[in-house]
Amino acid sequence: MLSGTKWQLIELIAQSPKSPNELARQLKTSIANVSIQLRVLEFASIVSKTKVTRPIAGGPRILYSLKKDIFLVTGASKNIQVRRALQMNSQKEYILATWQLPESLQQPLLTLFFCEAQVFTPDCIIAINPANSSDMSVQLLFNGGKQAPKPLTLDICGKKIVFSFTLTQQLPEQAIILHRGGDIA
């Protein structure tokens, strides 16, 4: 369902609401093609349209935006095949942010998430600074609360990985946010 054009439309609309004309111009394709793809995405409840009046002369303008934050899952292996659109929540946002990181950091962070969920409190933001992390040590930045969690050492696939938490009031620009408070359970 998510061809290249549909995925590009979702990426652009996720940044800010856009008209079919703006989308066609940015994708260097026809308005007819964009309109067809938008109708498919609207039917799938991924995008919605809103009519807005123009500040200058002319008729109403239609803007498309994401209907809701979604987590699109497509995967296939010998044992499992899945293709679903799921409602986004803080758990899925953490997993999605983790997948953006180098593979050497993905497994430790996913294991931390599933094994040590008490670290992820509703009043904190947890981010990773990839520049200060390696295969054996992961530095997580903890923003919120009065005290950062104590370091954790987890045995992951036979390797001991140390997770250190640094309490900070300001996240560095290169930090990647993994958790923004809210329910984890």
Residue pairs with C-beta under 8 A, 6 or more apart in sequence:
1 40
1 44
1 83
2 10
2 72
2 74
3 37
5 27
5 29
5 33
5 34
5 37
6 37
6 40
6 41
8 27
9 23
9 27
9 34
9 37
9 38
9 41
9 47
9 64
10 41
10 46
10 47
10 66
12 18
12 23
12 26
12 27
13 23
13 47
13 64
13 65
13 66
14 66
16 65
17 50
17 63
17 64
17 65
18 26
18 63
18 64
19 61
19 62
19 63
19 64
20 31
20 34
20 35
20 38
20 62
20 64
21 31
23 34
23 38
23 64
24 30
24 31
24 33
24 34
27 34
38 47
38 49
38 64
41 47
42 48
42 49
42 64
44 85
45 67
45 68
45 85
46 66
46 67
46 70
46 85
47 64
47 65
47 66
47 67
48 64
48 65
48 66
48 67
49 62
49 63
49 64
50 62
50 63
50 65
51 60
51 61
51 62
52 60
52 61
52 62
52 63
53 60
53 61
54 60
54 61
68 87
68 88
69 87
69 88
69 93
70 85
70 86
70 87
70 88
71 85
71 86
71 87
71 88
71 92
71 93
71 95
71 96
72 84
72 85
72 86
73 82
73 83
73 84
73 85
73 86
74 82
74 83
75 81
75 82
75 83
76 82
86 92
89 182
89 183
90 120
90 179
90 180
90 181
90 182
90 183
90 184
91 113
91 184
93 179
93 180
94 113
94 120
94 178
94 179
95 110
95 113
97 176
97 177
97 178
98 105
98 106
98 109
98 110
98 113
98 178
99 106
100 176
101 109
101 128
101 130
101 176
102 130
104 134
104 135
105 128
105 130
105 133
105 138
107 156
107 157
108 138
108 154
108 156
108 161
108 163
109 128
109 138
109 178
111 154
111 156
111 161
112 119
112 138
112 152
112 154
112 163
113 120
115 154
116 152
116 154
116 163
117 184
117 185
119 126
119 149
119 152
119 165
120 126
120 179
120 184
121 144
121 145
121 181
122 181
122 182
122 183
123 144
123 145
123 181
124 142
124 143
124 144
124 145
124 179
124 181
125 142
125 143
125 144
125 171
125 177
125 179
125 180
125 181
126 140
126 141
126 142
126 143
126 165
126 177
126 178
126 179
127 140
127 141
127 143
127 171
127 175
127 176
127 177
127 178
128 138
128 139
128 140
128 141
128 175
128 176
128 178
129 139
129 141
129 172
129 174
129 175
130 174
130 176
131 174
132 139
133 139
135 159
135 161
136 159
136 160
136 161
136 162
137 161
137 162
137 164
138 161
138 162
138 163
138 164
139 164
139 166
140 163
140 164
140 165
140 166
140 178
141 165
141 166
141 168
141 171
141 172
141 175
142 148
142 149
142 165
142 166
142 167
142 168
143 167
143 168
143 169
143 171
144 181
145 167
147 167
148 165
148 166
148 167
149 165
150 165
151 162
151 163
151 164
151 165
152 162
152 163
153 160
153 161
153 162
153 163
154 160
154 161
154 163
155 161
171 177
